[in-house]
Structures are given as structure tokens and as C-alpha cells.
Amino acid sequence: MKKRCIMIVLFVGFTTLLFAETNALIEVELFKTWVIRGEWGVGNLVIQNTGTVPLPLAKTAEDFDIGQLSTRSLDNKVCGPAGGGSYDGAYREIGLYGDGFTMLPVDEKKVYDGRKFLLPARAPFAETMTFKVSVYLGSGIFVDSPPLTVNGVVPDFEEYVATIGHNRFIREGKRKGPEWKLIAISYKSERWLYKTSLTGGGYYPICPVSLKNKIRVEPYDDALLFKIWDGDKSMIFHMSKSMIMEGPDENDVLGKWTRDKKREVQAHNDEVRRKKGAQ
């Protein structure tokens, strides 16, 4: 009798694994769909578990960015995690050196905040670049977003705004740590503020700014925070994160979208849990 019970348990377990499905819906928000040469596009995403088993996702946005998030070109099939190296190696480091994983239950959604995700097309600069955003779940399993398209453009106008670095070092006349240029780039009816290296290199978009206002920058603390003025509107900018930490919604588009999505995701998850509880 005891052996018969064990056989039944093993059979049920095998059946559960056989019909388990790993899948997710990846909703990506690109805050603008045009890029200049050398630009690293930015965005955020919502992940919904549409499979039948929980999904392992990094607890923190930093670990997720390094170990699970990648962009893969649909133009030249270039692929790879944002930091290079193997997918499995970066994924394992989340558990070894990071803050570990949490499991996203079936039907629930997840949105990260506190970090700007770089979503480059990872393809040669062209008039049109198509790519997808992928989330790695271990064991060679990816879930992908629908195709995304950005347009490569030549800006209409570029203007120097300021040079920034560690505030205390600059005040003391020391040249320690990285320094960056802030520039404003206009294209058609849009104008965006960027951070770029003093010696050339990538362009990192910060936020949209008004078309005509003078953009001013001043130190805000004793380290890496700056106050950016767009006319009479001000924002708090973190140099190393390349993020607006506080500011009006029309400038802080990443922050506004993320706050709105977090409320939407919480309401969705509450309803999913309520239905599961009723069952």
C-alpha cells in the first residue's frame, strides 16, 4: 500500500511539470521614438506573468537591469545582455552577490522604479531600427516584448548647457571623478536634455525640456545632485543615475509614468488576489 501511494504522488508531480508553462507579457514604454547617433534610448517596462508557474524576477531594479534585461536587434540579430558576457553568469550573480529573486505569481504584474533602464537598439545606426526587449528567466528561457521601432535622426540644433562633476571636488578645485557635459538637443517640436562625456561617446537622455526656455544648472548638494532650471521650473538631477529625482511631470516623464503604472499594477494585483481568494 505504501509503494502504491508513492507512485501516485510521483505521477501527479510529473503531470504538473508536463503542463507547466513559462510565459509573460512585456509592455515597454519608450519615452521618445527618435534617437541621435550614439544615443542610448531609455524606457521602462511592465511584466505580467501569463504562464502557469511563478516567474523569478530580481528583487531590485539594479539586479534586474544587470542580470535579466537585454535588448536584441531584429535588424542584424545582434543579441546579448546589456553588460556583455553570458546570460547565465549575470543571472546567477543576482543570487550570489545581489539581493536575490522574488517570484511573480501567475497573472500578476511587476514594475520597477528607482532606475532608468537603457534600451539601445543594439544595431548599426540607421533611419529605422527595430528591436525587442527580453527578460531572462534562467535555464535558457527568454520572454520577449513585441517589436519596437526607433528612428535615427540628425538633430536640428545642439547647444551646450553646462559641465558637471562631483560638487565638492569642483568647489575645492580638484579634478577627481568623472565629469560630464549637459547639452540640449532639438528635433522638430521636441527638445531634450542629454548627458555626454567630455571626450565624446554615448549620449544619455535625461528629460524633455521646453523649446525656448534657457536651461540653467547649479549644484544642489555636496556631491552628485544638481538643480536644473527650465525657465522658472526646477528639477533635481542625480548625475551618476542620470535621473530626475524630483520635478514637474512634463519634465520627469519617467517618474510620472512609473508612479502611474505602479498604481495601476497594484490595483490589478489586488483584483487578481481577490479572485484567487474567492476561488
N, C-alpha and C positions, 0 to 999 in steps of 0.2 A: 504493500500500500504506500509505503514511504517513497519507493522508487517511482511509482506512478505519479505522485504529486510533484516530484521534482521535474519529471518530463513535461508535465503540463505548464509549469512555470517557465521552463526554458522555451517552450513553443510560443507562449504568449509574448515573451520578451523578443524573440526573433521576428514575430509578426509586427510588433510595434516599430522595430527598426526598419523593416522592409518597406513600410508605408510612410515613414517619416520623410518630410520634405523640407529642405532649406531654401527659403526664398525671401525676397524683400523688395519693397517698392522704394526707390531712391528719388526723392524730389529735390532738385538742385535749383538754387536761386543764384543767378549771376547778376551782379548789381550794375553792370553795363555790358553790352554785347559788342563793343568795339575795343580794340587794343592797338597800341602803337608797337613798333618794333622793339623787342626786348622787354615787353611788359609781362609781368606775372599776374594773370587775372585772379580775382578774388570772388568768393561766394560762401554760401553756407548750404546745408542740406538737412532734410528730414528723412529719417529712416523708419519705415514701417515693416514690421515682421508679418509677412503674408504667407509664411510657411506653416508647418505643423509642429515645429520644435523651437524652443527658445534660441535666440541668437547671441553669441558672445560679442559684446562691444566694450571697448576700453572705458574705464570709469571717467577719465579726464580727457578734455579736448586735446591736450598736448600729446598724450599717448596715442589717441586715435589718429591724429594727424601724421605721426611718425610711423606707426605700425600697421594701420589698416586702410588709410585713404590713399588712393592713387588716381591719376588721370591717364587715359590711354587714347592715343590718337586713332581716329578712324580713317585718316588720310594716308598715313605711311606705316601704320601698325606698330609705331613705337610704343613700348609699354615699360612699366617699371614703377616701383614705389617712389614717392617724391624725393626721398633721400638717397636713392640708389641702393644697391645690394639686393639680397634675396628677400622675397616676401616673408618666408618663414622665419628668417633671422630677426627681422624687425618686429614681426608679430610676437615671437617668443619673448623678446625683451620687455614687452608690456608687463608680462607676469614676473620676469626675473628682476627688472630694475625699475619698472614703473609702478603705477598704483593698481594694476590688475584689471580684471574684467568684471562686468556685471552682465546678467542675462536679460535680454529684451524679450518679454513674454509674447506669445502668439497674439497677433492683431494689434499690439501696442506700438506706439511711435516714440522716437527719440530725436531730440535736437540738442546740439552742443552750443555753449556760449563761452565767452571769455577768450576766444582766439579767432583770428582771421585765417581762414583756410585758403591757401594758394592753389588755384586750379588752372595751371597753364595748359594750353592745348598740346604741348609736347610734340610739336610738329614744326617744320620749317615755316617761317613767316610767309603768309600768303593773304590774298584778298579774302578768302573764306577758309576757315579752319574748323573742322568738325572733330569732336572727341566725346568720350563718355567718362563719367566719374564712377570709380569702382570702390567697393568696400570689401576688404579681405577678411574672411572668417576662419582662416586656418585650413589645413589639410587640402590645400589647392583649390578651395572654394571661393569664388568671387560672386558678388551680386552687383549689377550694373544699373546705372541710370539710363534713361532714354538718350539718344544722341543730342548733343548740344553744339551750337554753332556760334562762333565769334568772327567778326570781320576785322582783318588787318587794315589799318588806315594810316595815312600821313596826316599829322595834326595840322590844323590851320595856324596855330600860334602857340609858342612856348615862351614862358617868362620865368626868370629866376626870382625866388621869393626870399630864401634865407639859407644859411649854413648852420647846422645844429650839431651838437655833441654833448658830452657829459657836462651839465651846467656848472658844477663846482670846479672841474678841471679848467674849463674855458675861462671862468671868472678869475682863477688863480694864474692864468697864463700858461697852463700846462697843456700839452697836446697828448693826452692819453685816451685810449679807446677809440672806437670808430667815429668818424664824422660823416655827415650826410648833407646833401642838398635837398631843399624843398623847392619844387617847381610847379607852376600851374600850366596845364595844357588845355587848349580849347580845340574842340572839334564840332563843327556845325553849331547846334544850340546847347552844347554841354561844355562845362569847364570842370576839370578835376585837378585836385592837388595830389602830387606824387612825391615819393621819397626815392632818391637815387644816389649812387656812390659818387664821391668827388672825382674819382678817376675813371668813371664810366662803368657800365654794367647794367644790371637789371633795373627796371622801373617798377615800383611798388605803389599801386594806387591807394590813396588814403581815404578821400571822400570827395563828393561833389561840392563845388563852391559856386557862388553867384558869377554871372558872366562879366560884370563890370566892377564890382567892389574891389578895392585894394585889399590884398591879403597881408596881414601883419603877424609876426611871430615874436613871442617874448618868453624867457624862462619862467617856469611856474613853480618849481621846487629846486632842491639842491642836487638833483640827479638827472632823471630822464624825462620829466614831464614838461610840456610847453603849452602855453596858451596861444591859440591861433584865432585871430580876429578876421571874420569875413564881414567887412563893414562894421556894423555895431553888434553883430552876433559873435559870441565867443565859444570856443571848444577847447577841451583839454585833450592833448595828444601825447601818447606814450611812444617814445622814439624807438625802443627796441621791439615793441609789439606791432609797431606801425598801425596803431588803432586809435580811434577816437574813444576816449573813456567817458566823456560827458559832452553833450552838445545838442543843438536843436535837431529835430527829426529829419529836416530837409538836408542836413549835413551828415548826421550819424545814421546813414541808411542801413548799415549792418546791424547796429544796435536796435533800431526800431523794428526791423524785420525779425530779428531773433526774439525780442520781447513779445511781439505779436504771435509768433509761431509757438513760443513756449506756453502761452495761454491756451492757444488752440490745441496743442498736443496734450496739455493737462486735462482739458475738457474731454478730448477724445478718449484718453486712457481711463478717466473716471467712468465714462459710459461703458467702455469695454469691461471694466472690472465689475460694474453694477450688473451687467448682463450675465457675466460668468457666475456672479454670486447668486443671481436669481435661478440659474440652472441647477 
